[in-house]
Amino acid sequence: MTIFQTIVFAIVQGISELFPISSVAHGVLTPYFFQWNLSPDFLKENFLPFLVMLHLGTAVALLLFFGSEWLQIIGSLFNKDKAARKLLWIIIAGTFPAAIIGLVLESPLRHMFSNITSAAIFLTVNGFILYWGEKIKTRGHKDIKELTYQQALIIGLFQALALVPGFSRSGATITAGFWLGLKHGAAARLSMLLATPIIIGAGIIEVPKLFHTGATGVLEISLMGGVVAGIAAYVSVWALMKWFNTNEVTAMRPFAWYCWLVGIGVLVSRFI
């Protein structure tokens, strides 16, 4: 990838990772939109580690944005802050399903990362998930710490949908939060907190592969992309949290329409 392509890719990833519009689908569709002829070897061997490096930039942005909260959560291991410790266990329970499913299904899922048609189909389906979330949001009255561990596991199962290109991790977890009674702001906040460990876990598995690649410059452009993605993600999480706290009536609707527009538009362009 060129430097220009890397910067564009990183900005798109930094935004789409946190907005409920599927960063993985945008990772598949961005080269298609811009008509980039990326090397088949890069797509097969280095594309997923490259994407994970961009996501690690997002994780750093989330750690900075929620830094004080993460300090409380981690500090609960060494003090008697019961509320923070329960939040820690909720995050662990919410992370567990996606981590296990991702490890078990890594090989078949990897082959979906270059399939434009399936990414467009699932992005369209993602729009319906967001629309459903919009319909059930009025039942929300809970804060995160009122969830049970079983409910956190359910949210984690929804998060696992994002392993398939087209399904949004944040969209799935926010919608699951609405379904289980979380308030708007609480559902969005939990989604952001759940993103950090799952991204870091993927980074531990995938990023070392960049150090063993024989492709010239892949590690360098991946590091640069991670920095750019992190900056874009920090702006995005600020905007998203503000959006969900001030637009409770129609918070999900614009994202649903966007997914339908892009997903159906790509499918039409592929078959006409």
C-alpha positions as CSV (number, residue, x, y, z in Angstrom):
1,M,0.0,0.0,0.0
2,T,1.1,3.6,-0.7
3,I,1.3,6.2,2.0
4,F,-1.8,8.0,0.6
5,Q,-3.8,4.7,0.6
6,T,-2.6,4.0,4.2
7,I,-3.8,7.4,5.5
8,V,-7.2,7.1,3.8
9,F,-7.6,3.6,5.0
10,A,-6.6,4.6,8.6
11,I,-9.0,7.5,8.7
12,V,-11.9,5.3,7.5
13,Q,-11.0,2.6,10.0
14,G,-10.7,5.0,12.9
15,I,-14.1,6.4,12.2
16,S,-16.0,3.2,11.3
17,E,-14.6,1.1,14.2
18,L,-16.5,3.2,16.7
19,F,-19.5,4.3,14.7
20,P,-22.0,1.4,14.3
21,I,-21.2,0.9,10.6
22,S,-18.7,-2.0,10.6
23,S,-15.1,-1.2,10.3
24,V,-14.3,-4.6,8.9
25,A,-16.8,-4.1,6.1
26,H,-15.2,-0.7,5.3
27,G,-11.8,-2.4,5.3
28,V,-13.1,-4.7,2.6
29,L,-15.1,-2.0,0.7
30,T,-12.6,0.9,0.8
31,P,-10.2,-0.6,-1.8
32,Y,-13.3,-1.4,-3.9
33,F,-14.6,2.1,-3.8
34,F,-11.3,3.7,-4.7
35,Q,-10.4,1.0,-7.3
36,W,-7.1,0.1,-5.6
37,N,-5.4,-2.9,-7.1
38,L,-3.8,-4.3,-3.9
39,S,-1.5,-7.2,-4.1
40,P,-3.2,-10.6,-3.7
41,D,-0.3,-11.7,-1.5
42,F,-0.9,-8.6,0.7
43,L,-4.6,-9.3,1.0
44,K,-4.0,-13.0,1.8
45,E,-1.1,-12.7,4.3
46,N,-0.9,-9.1,5.6
47,F,-4.3,-7.5,5.3
48,L,-5.7,-8.8,8.6
49,P,-2.6,-8.0,10.6
50,F,-2.5,-4.5,9.0
51,L,-6.2,-4.0,10.0
52,V,-5.5,-5.1,13.5
53,M,-2.6,-2.6,13.8
54,L,-5.1,0.2,12.8
55,H,-7.5,-1.1,15.4
56,L,-4.7,-1.0,18.0
57,G,-4.5,2.7,17.3
58,T,-8.2,2.8,18.1
59,A,-7.6,0.9,21.4
60,V,-5.0,3.5,22.4
61,A,-7.5,6.3,21.7
62,L,-10.1,4.5,23.8
63,L,-7.7,4.0,26.7
64,L,-6.8,7.7,26.6
65,F,-10.5,8.8,26.3
66,F,-11.7,6.5,29.2
67,G,-8.3,6.7,31.0
68,S,-9.7,7.6,34.4
69,E,-12.3,4.9,34.2
70,W,-9.8,2.2,33.2
71,L,-7.6,3.2,36.1
72,Q,-10.5,2.7,38.5
73,I,-11.3,-0.7,36.8
74,I,-7.8,-1.9,37.0
75,G,-7.3,-0.5,40.5
76,S,-10.3,-2.5,41.7
77,L,-8.0,-5.6,41.6
78,F,-6.0,-4.0,44.4
79,N,-8.6,-2.2,46.5
80,K,-12.2,-2.6,47.7
81,D,-14.0,-0.6,45.0
82,K,-16.9,-3.1,44.5
83,A,-18.6,-1.1,41.8
84,A,-15.4,-0.9,39.7
85,R,-14.7,-4.5,40.2
86,K,-18.2,-5.5,39.1
87,L,-17.6,-3.4,36.0
88,L,-14.4,-5.3,35.4
89,W,-16.2,-8.7,35.6
90,I,-18.9,-7.4,33.3
91,I,-16.3,-6.4,30.7
92,I,-14.6,-9.8,31.0
93,A,-17.9,-11.6,30.6
94,G,-18.8,-9.4,27.6
95,T,-15.4,-10.1,26.0
96,F,-15.3,-13.9,26.5
97,P,-17.7,-15.0,23.7
98,A,-16.1,-13.0,20.9
99,A,-12.6,-14.1,22.0
100,I,-13.5,-17.8,22.0
101,I,-15.4,-17.7,18.8
102,G,-12.7,-15.7,17.1
103,L,-10.0,-18.2,18.0
104,V,-12.1,-21.2,16.9
105,L,-13.3,-19.8,13.6
106,E,-10.2,-17.8,12.7
107,S,-9.4,-19.7,9.5
108,P,-12.9,-19.6,7.8
109,L,-13.4,-15.9,8.9
110,R,-10.1,-14.9,7.4
111,H,-11.3,-15.9,3.9
112,M,-14.2,-13.6,4.2
113,F,-12.0,-10.5,4.4
114,S,-11.7,-10.1,0.7
115,N,-15.3,-10.9,-0.2
116,I,-17.0,-7.7,-1.3
117,T,-20.4,-9.2,-1.9
118,S,-20.8,-10.8,1.5
119,A,-19.5,-7.6,3.2
120,A,-22.2,-5.6,1.4
121,I,-24.9,-8.1,2.2
122,F,-24.1,-8.2,5.9
123,L,-23.7,-4.4,6.0
124,T,-27.3,-4.2,4.8
125,V,-28.4,-6.7,7.5
126,N,-26.5,-4.6,10.0
127,G,-28.7,-1.7,9.1
128,F,-31.8,-3.7,10.1
129,I,-30.1,-4.5,13.4
130,L,-29.6,-0.8,14.1
131,Y,-33.2,-0.1,13.1
132,W,-34.4,-2.7,15.5
133,G,-32.2,-1.1,18.2
134,E,-33.9,2.2,17.4
135,K,-37.3,0.6,18.0
136,I,-36.5,-1.0,21.4
137,K,-34.4,1.8,22.9
138,T,-37.3,3.3,24.9
139,R,-37.1,0.4,27.4
140,G,-33.7,1.6,28.6
141,H,-33.4,2.6,32.2
142,K,-30.4,0.7,33.6
143,D,-26.8,1.8,34.1
144,I,-24.0,-0.7,33.3
145,K,-23.4,-1.8,36.8
146,E,-27.0,-3.0,37.0
147,L,-26.4,-5.7,34.4
148,T,-26.1,-9.3,35.5
149,Y,-23.1,-11.4,34.3
150,Q,-25.5,-13.5,32.2
151,Q,-26.7,-10.3,30.4
152,A,-23.0,-9.3,29.9
153,L,-22.5,-12.7,28.2
154,I,-25.4,-12.0,25.9
155,I,-23.9,-8.7,24.9
156,G,-20.7,-10.5,24.3
157,L,-22.4,-12.9,21.9
158,F,-23.8,-9.9,20.0
159,Q,-20.3,-8.5,19.9
160,A,-19.1,-11.7,18.2
161,L,-21.2,-10.8,15.2
162,A,-18.6,-8.3,14.2
163,L,-16.2,-11.1,13.4
164,V,-18.2,-11.3,10.1
165,P,-17.4,-8.4,7.8
166,G,-20.5,-6.2,7.6
167,F,-21.7,-6.5,11.2
168,S,-20.7,-3.7,13.4
169,R,-19.2,-4.5,16.8
170,S,-20.4,-1.2,18.4
171,G,-23.8,-1.4,16.6
172,A,-24.4,-5.0,17.9
173,T,-23.3,-4.3,21.4
174,I,-25.3,-1.0,21.7
175,T,-28.4,-2.7,20.3
176,A,-28.0,-5.6,22.7
177,G,-27.6,-3.1,25.5
178,F,-30.9,-1.4,24.5
179,W,-32.6,-4.8,24.4
180,L,-31.4,-5.6,27.9
181,G,-32.5,-2.3,29.3
182,L,-29.5,0.0,29.2
183,K,-29.9,3.7,28.8
184,H,-28.5,5.3,25.6
185,G,-25.4,6.7,27.2
186,A,-24.7,3.6,29.2
187,A,-25.1,1.3,26.1
188,A,-22.6,3.4,24.1
189,R,-20.2,3.6,27.0
190,L,-20.2,-0.1,27.6
191,S,-19.7,-0.7,23.8
192,M,-16.6,1.5,24.0
193,L,-15.2,-0.2,27.1
194,L,-15.7,-3.7,25.5
195,A,-13.8,-2.6,22.4
196,T,-10.5,-2.2,24.2
197,P,-9.7,-5.7,25.4
198,I,-11.0,-7.4,22.2
199,I,-8.9,-5.2,20.0
200,I,-5.8,-5.6,22.2
201,G,-6.4,-9.4,22.2
202,A,-6.6,-9.5,18.4
203,G,-3.4,-7.4,18.3
204,I,-1.5,-9.8,20.5
205,I,-2.4,-12.6,18.0
206,E,-2.1,-10.8,14.6
207,V,0.5,-7.9,15.0
208,P,3.5,-10.2,15.5
209,K,2.9,-11.5,12.0
210,L,3.9,-8.1,10.7
211,F,7.4,-8.6,12.1
212,H,7.9,-11.8,10.2
213,T,6.5,-10.7,6.9
214,G,8.8,-10.6,3.9
215,A,6.9,-7.7,2.2
216,T,8.8,-4.5,2.1
217,G,7.4,-1.6,4.1
218,V,4.4,-3.4,5.5
219,L,5.4,-2.9,9.1
220,E,6.2,0.8,8.6
221,I,2.9,1.6,6.8
222,S,1.0,-0.4,9.5
223,L,2.6,1.7,12.3
224,M,1.8,4.9,10.5
225,G,-1.7,3.8,9.9
226,G,-2.2,2.9,13.5
227,V,-1.2,6.5,14.6
228,V,-3.6,8.0,12.0
229,A,-6.4,5.6,13.0
230,G,-5.9,6.5,16.7
231,I,-6.3,10.2,16.0
232,A,-9.4,9.6,13.9
233,A,-10.8,7.3,16.6
234,Y,-10.3,9.7,19.4
235,V,-12.3,12.4,17.6
236,S,-14.9,9.7,16.7
237,V,-15.5,8.5,20.3
238,W,-15.9,12.0,21.5
239,A,-18.5,12.7,18.7
240,L,-20.3,9.4,19.2
241,M,-20.6,9.8,23.0
242,K,-21.9,13.3,22.5
243,W,-24.3,12.1,19.8
244,F,-25.8,9.4,22.0
245,N,-26.2,11.6,25.0
246,T,-28.0,14.4,23.0
247,N,-30.0,12.5,20.3
248,E,-31.8,9.8,22.2
249,V,-34.9,9.8,19.9
250,T,-33.1,9.1,16.6
251,A,-29.6,8.1,17.6
252,M,-29.3,4.9,15.5
253,R,-31.5,5.8,12.5
254,P,-28.9,7.7,10.5
255,F,-26.4,4.8,10.8
256,A,-29.1,2.3,9.7
257,W,-29.8,4.4,6.6
258,Y,-26.1,4.7,5.8
259,C,-25.6,0.9,6.0
260,W,-28.6,0.3,3.7
261,L,-27.4,3.0,1.2
262,V,-23.8,1.7,1.1
263,G,-24.6,-2.1,1.2
264,I,-27.4,-2.0,-1.4
265,G,-25.4,0.4,-3.5
266,V,-22.4,-1.9,-3.6
267,L,-24.7,-4.9,-4.4
268,V,-26.3,-3.0,-7.3
269,S,-23.0,-2.0,-8.7
270,R,-21.7,-5.6,-8.5
271,F,-24.6,-7.1,-10.4
272,I,-25.6,-4.5,-13.0
